Amino acid sequence: MTLTEKLLARAAGKPRVEAGENIWVKADVLMTHDVCGPGTIGVFKREFGADAKVWDRRRVVIIPDHYIFTADSKSNRNVDILRDFAREQDLPYFYDVIDDPQGHWVFDATKGNLKKQYGSNYAGVCHAALPAKGHTRPGEVLFGTDSHTCMAGAFNQFATGIGNTDAGFVMGTGKLLIKVPETMRFRLEGRLQPGVMAKDIILHVIGEIGFDGATYRAMQFDGPGISSLSMDDRMTIANMAIEAGGKNGIFPFDTRTAEYVETRTRLNGTTMNYEPVEADADQKFVYECVVELDQLEPTVACHPDPGQRKKAKELSHVKLDRAYVGSCTGGKTSDFVEFARVLEGRKVSIDTFGVPATPDIVRDLQTTRWGAKTVWQILEDAGVRLTENAGCAACLGGPVDTFGRMNQAGLKCISATNRNFPGRMGHKESQVFLASPATVAASAIAGRITDPREYLIN
């Protein structure tokens, strides 16, 4: 069996499963957020009763993160609905925006977007917060009401996005009926060259198979090239499995995985016990592909979908209006470090926005020093507009006052985020080009799509 089949067989209590088989699986964690949480709660109460209790209060994780730093009253109300439910159910893992459990969330637009407006328990973007807070453990099953839940597959677990109806059912029973997906294998060989990042790997892969090429399939990434990839790198790759239509993305377990998980579970007091899975020697795949990492170049996904792959050096004629680094995919500490590596000592020539994924990442950037300056100062000196309000922000558009949102027709943005369908980051007639943080940085300097190696060789 493949990694995904092994995980699902265990969760179903079966010795083995096969692709196409419908099985009941037990959930280890259910995650929801402010966009889908109220709907999930509504389904749960409708189907199980107004006074029903969740199946396991320690396995439900609620993370407001999407439409947070906006004056939109309905968005603010959604966070209050989550707080009321967490208090009613006595949920220990509700990462609220405010510290008062009896309070109400209101974003103060008069304070602006740059300085933090959140309490001590706020965790930031759910997909980055889940591993950071110790909720992603190898060998487990994670369901989340967000398509990018597949990011947690970096930790050798079956992680996938589900809708509100399914989530309401899981909330009440801890189980879900799913079909075992076929597995596509992507064997990584070699090492990445300077200026090439994990984002370039997944954009290359999606370009190979198309934005629907993995529809309802597991994307398994393995091979000797895995050893050179950090957990941040693996999260970037697994996150965008859904951009090829994948049911989930998954990586094998190794010492890097163990080090990260054991540190985070110990730090946050979450469950430390886990049991990773290993694939069988005779595993079967519906598709196999070898990716030579040392042959990859900085890559861009052009408007209007992630499958429109081109090399960055082939797009130097594309002039840009905006650059953006952030989100679960491109807002991690390592993403900003590579962003700063290109920008250090230089200036951006177009509007450039930076949104860290979590408050911890904000602190990392504000305290890590390169010589006389912090990474945060290097970016600000380069002209980047940085916000301390970690969250999803303009990655998915949001209300019109969302930081970095594209509110005008015709704007072209190069972004380290994960999705570029029309209207994704704002106006339906704007265009988004997906790239690595290094490519975004080089392009922000030049004002056109630019291969970052043009700056790294100096």
BARO-84145 format. One line per 10 residues: number of its first residue (from 1); their letters; for each residue x, y, z of C-alpha. Coordinates in steps of 0.5 Angstrom, whole numbers, plus 500, padded with zeros to 3 digits. Layout:
N
NUM> A> X,Y,Z | ...
% end
This chain:
458
1> MTLTEKLLAR> 500,500,500 | 502,507,499 | 503,512,505 | 496,515,504 | 493,508,503 | 497,506,510 | 494,512,514 | 487,511,511 | 487,503,513 | 489,505,520
11> AAGKPRVEAG> 484,510,521 | 479,505,518 | 481,499,523 | 483,495,517 | 489,491,515 | 489,494,508 | 485,498,503 | 485,499,496 | 484,506,491 | 477,507,490
21> ENIWVKADVL> 474,503,496 | 469,507,500 | 471,507,508 | 469,510,514 | 475,513,518 | 476,516,525 | 479,523,525 | 484,525,530 | 483,533,529 | 478,537,526
31> MTHDVCGPGT> 480,544,524 | 475,550,522 | 476,557,522 | 472,564,521 | 469,563,514 | 467,556,515 | 466,555,522 | 459,558,523 | 456,554,518 | 459,548,521
41> IGVFKREFGA> 457,549,527 | 450,551,524 | 450,544,521 | 452,541,527 | 447,544,532 | 441,542,526 | 443,535,526 | 445,533,533 | 441,538,537 | 442,545,540
51> DAKVWDRRRV> 445,542,546 | 449,537,543 | 457,536,545 | 462,535,540 | 465,528,540 | 472,530,543 | 473,537,545 | 481,536,545 | 480,534,538 | 477,540,535
61> VIIPDHYIFT> 481,546,533 | 478,553,532 | 483,558,529 | 480,565,526 | 485,567,521 | 481,569,514 | 477,575,515 | 480,578,521 | 483,585,520 | 477,588,517
71> ADSKSNRNVD> 472,593,519 | 467,589,516 | 461,588,521 | 459,581,519 | 466,578,519 | 467,581,526 | 461,577,528 | 463,571,525 | 469,571,530 | 464,572,536
81> ILRDFAREQD> 460,566,534 | 466,562,534 | 468,564,541 | 461,563,544 | 461,556,541 | 468,555,544 | 466,557,551 | 459,553,550 | 463,547,549 | 469,548,553
91> LPYFYDVIDD> 474,547,547 | 481,548,550 | 484,549,543 | 480,556,540 | 486,561,538 | 482,567,539 | 483,574,536 | 482,577,543 | 484,575,550 | 477,577,553
101> PQGHWVFDAT> 473,570,553 | 466,574,554 | 468,580,549 | 467,582,542 | 472,582,536 | 472,589,533 | 477,591,528 | 479,599,529 | 480,602,522 | 483,608,525
111> KGNLKKQYGS> 489,605,528 | 491,603,521 | 493,596,518 | 500,596,520 | 501,595,528 | 498,589,531 | 491,588,534 | 490,582,537 | 491,578,544 | 496,573,546
121> NYAGVCHAAL> 492,567,544 | 492,569,537 | 495,564,532 | 495,567,525 | 494,563,519 | 491,556,521 | 495,552,516 | 501,555,519 | 499,555,526 | 496,548,526
131> PAKGHTRPGE> 504,545,526 | 506,551,530 | 502,549,536 | 503,542,536 | 497,539,532 | 500,536,526 | 502,529,528 | 505,523,523 | 500,518,522 | 494,522,524
141> VLFGTDSHTC> 488,524,520 | 486,531,520 | 480,534,517 | 479,542,516 | 474,546,513 | 479,549,508 | 482,547,501 | 489,548,504 | 489,543,510 | 493,539,505
151> MAGAFNQFAT> 499,543,507 | 499,538,514 | 501,532,509 | 508,535,510 | 508,531,517 | 506,524,514 | 499,525,515 | 493,524,511 | 490,532,511 | 485,534,507
161> GIGNTDAGFV> 479,539,506 | 472,538,507 | 466,542,507 | 461,545,512 | 456,539,512 | 462,533,512 | 465,538,518 | 459,538,522 | 458,530,522 | 465,529,524
171> MGTGKLLIKV> 464,534,529 | 459,530,532 | 461,523,531 | 469,523,530 | 468,519,523 | 467,521,516 | 466,516,510 | 471,517,504 | 473,514,498 | 481,512,498
181> PETMRFRLEG> 484,516,493 | 489,513,487 | 496,515,489 | 501,519,484 | 508,519,486 | 513,525,485 | 520,522,486 | 525,528,488 | 532,527,486 | 538,532,487
191> RLQPGVMAKD> 538,539,490 | 536,545,489 | 540,551,486 | 541,558,489 | 535,562,487 | 530,556,486 | 526,555,492 | 520,549,494 | 515,554,491 | 519,552,484
201> IILHVIGEIG> 518,545,485 | 511,545,486 | 509,550,480 | 513,545,476 | 509,539,478 | 503,543,477 | 505,545,470 | 507,538,468 | 500,535,470 | 495,541,470
211> FDGATYRAMQ> 491,544,475 | 486,539,475 | 491,533,473 | 491,530,480 | 483,531,481 | 481,526,487 | 488,523,488 | 494,523,493 | 500,526,491 | 506,523,494
221> FDGPGISSLS> 513,526,494 | 519,522,496 | 526,520,494 | 533,522,496 | 531,529,494 | 527,530,500 | 532,530,505 | 535,537,503 | 528,540,504 | 526,543,510
231> MDDRMTIANM> 519,542,514 | 517,549,511 | 519,547,504 | 515,541,505 | 509,545,507 | 510,549,501 | 509,543,497 | 504,539,500 | 500,546,501 | 499,546,493
241> AIEAGGKNGI> 497,539,492 | 490,542,492 | 492,547,486 | 492,541,482 | 486,538,484 | 489,533,489 | 485,530,495 | 492,530,499 | 499,531,499 | 504,527,503
251> FPFDTRTAEY> 511,526,505 | 515,520,508 | 517,521,516 | 524,522,517 | 528,525,523 | 527,533,520 | 519,531,521 | 521,528,528 | 525,534,531 | 519,539,529
261> VETRTRLNGT> 513,535,531 | 517,533,538 | 519,540,539 | 512,543,538 | 508,538,541 | 512,539,548 | 512,547,547 | 505,547,547 | 503,541,551 | 499,538,546
271> TMNYEPVEAD> 499,530,545 | 506,528,544 | 505,520,542 | 504,519,534 | 506,513,530 | 508,515,523 | 507,510,517 | 512,507,512 | 510,505,505 | 510,498,502
281> ADQKFVYECV> 516,496,498 | 510,494,493 | 506,500,493 | 502,501,486 | 501,508,483 | 497,511,478 | 502,516,475 | 510,516,477 | 514,522,475 | 522,524,477
291> VELDQLEPTV> 523,531,479 | 531,533,478 | 531,538,483 | 538,541,480 | 535,542,473 | 529,547,476 | 529,554,475 | 525,560,478 | 518,558,475 | 512,563,475
301> ACHPDPGQRK> 504,561,474 | 501,565,470 | 494,568,470 | 489,565,470 | 490,558,474 | 496,555,477 | 498,550,471 | 500,556,467 | 507,555,468 | 513,559,465
311> KAKELSHVKL> 520,560,467 | 521,567,470 | 526,569,465 | 521,568,460 | 517,573,462 | 521,579,463 | 516,583,458 | 511,583,464 | 510,589,467 | 507,589,474
321> DRAYVGSCTG> 504,594,479 | 504,590,485 | 508,585,489 | 506,581,495 | 509,576,500 | 505,572,505 | 499,567,506 | 500,559,509 | 504,558,503 | 509,564,502
331> GKTSDFVEFA> 509,567,509 | 513,563,513 | 520,565,517 | 524,562,511 | 520,565,506 | 521,572,509 | 529,571,510 | 529,569,502 | 525,575,500 | 530,579,504
341> RVLEGRKVSI> 536,576,502 | 534,579,495 | 532,585,497 | 538,587,502 | 541,594,500 | 536,595,495 | 529,598,494 | 523,596,491 | 520,600,485 | 512,598,486
351> DTFGVPATPD> 507,597,491 | 510,591,495 | 506,588,501 | 509,583,506 | 504,579,511 | 507,574,516 | 503,568,517 | 503,568,524 | 505,572,530 | 511,568,532
361> IVRDLQTTRW> 514,569,525 | 513,577,526 | 517,576,532 | 522,572,528 | 523,577,523 | 523,583,528 | 528,580,533 | 533,576,528 | 539,581,526 | 543,581,520
371> GAKTVWQILE> 549,585,522 | 546,592,525 | 539,591,522 | 533,586,523 | 530,582,518 | 524,586,519 | 528,593,518 | 531,590,512 | 525,589,509 | 522,596,511
381> DAGVRLTENA> 528,600,509 | 527,596,502 | 520,600,501 | 516,593,503 | 509,595,507 | 509,590,513 | 504,589,517 | 504,586,524 | 497,583,523 | 499,576,521
391> GCAACLGGPV> 493,573,517 | 490,571,511 | 489,578,508 | 489,579,501 | 491,572,499 | 483,570,498 | 481,578,497 | 476,579,503 | 473,585,504 | 475,592,501
401> DTFGRMNQAG> 479,594,506 | 483,588,507 | 491,589,507 | 494,589,500 | 487,587,497 | 487,589,489 | 481,593,488 | 482,596,481 | 481,593,475 | 487,591,471
411> LKCISATNRN> 492,591,476 | 498,585,475 | 501,582,482 | 506,577,483 | 505,573,489 | 508,568,493 | 501,566,495 | 498,559,492 | 492,561,488 | 491,565,482
421> FPGRMGHKES> 484,564,479 | 480,571,477 | 478,575,483 | 482,571,488 | 486,577,491 | 481,582,489 | 478,585,483 | 476,580,478 | 479,583,472 | 486,584,476
431> QVFLASPATV> 491,578,475 | 496,574,479 | 502,571,478 | 505,566,483 | 512,565,484 | 517,564,490 | 519,569,495 | 525,570,492 | 522,571,485 | 517,576,488
441> AASAIAGRIT> 523,580,491 | 527,580,484 | 520,582,481 | 519,588,486 | 526,591,485 | 525,591,477 | 518,592,476 | 517,586,472 | 517,579,472 | 525,577,474
451> DPREYLIN> 529,571,475 | 532,572,482 | 539,569,480 | 540,576,476 | 541,579,483 | 544,573,487 | 550,573,483 | 552,580,485
% end
